[in-house]
Amino acid sequence: ADVGTTSFKNCERDLHDAVKRLYKFDLNTWNIKVRVKHSTKPDAIEEIDLPALAPYEIFAEMYKSPPQFHLSMLGPDSTSAPEQYWDLLRENGEAHPANDDPELAPFRASLVPLYWHEDAGEIYKNTPVRVFSVRSATVSDISSGDQQFFMTCIEEHVSIDETNDDLVKWIRWNEEVLESRVHPYKDMYGKKLTGRLAEL
């Protein structure tokens, strides 16, 4: 897919702005620490601040708009999509806390399974980028703008194994926040949240 921007430095900004503008979401841009291939030393690694949107904030903002939340999380025609998903999982013999944990039983119909997605894209001068997004696993037949929510992107040529490790840590921290159903008071590095990040 063509990201449609003129340089990588604008890539995250343009995609973040598109998400905010499309849904009128009041979102913060986080800077996550990511290790990448060094820009001038071929065999070295450097750490950069990679702008990202937090999925837990996206879903919290979406929840303020019930029609959009219903469409994006449950689909256009179903209010029982999550429960059907967990039923199918159990029928196929796959274990999951949504089916096995008694404490989750009362919430089973409202536990929306998430699909974490990486896609390839290109920006100006054919620069390959990796684009990361998240969506409800129960929705697949609506427009990508309504079901796929962008988190971040990074140039492919700077990505190394450590890049993947750091991005997975970001995703896992967001999963933990969502699973807790409580707004975090610290970021993934243990630093206390302040200002807008603490207010949402």
Secondary structure, 3 states (H helix, E strand, C coil): CECCCCCHHHHHHHHHHHHHHHHCCCCCCEEEEEEEECCCCCCCEEEEEEEECCHHHHHHHHHCCHHHHHHHHHCCCCCCHHHHHHHHHHHCCCCCHHHHCHHHHHHHHHCCCEEEEEEEEEEHHHEEEEEEEEEECCCCCCCHHHHCEEEEEEEHHHCCHHHHHHHHHHHHHHHHHHHHCCCCCECCCCCECCHHHHHC
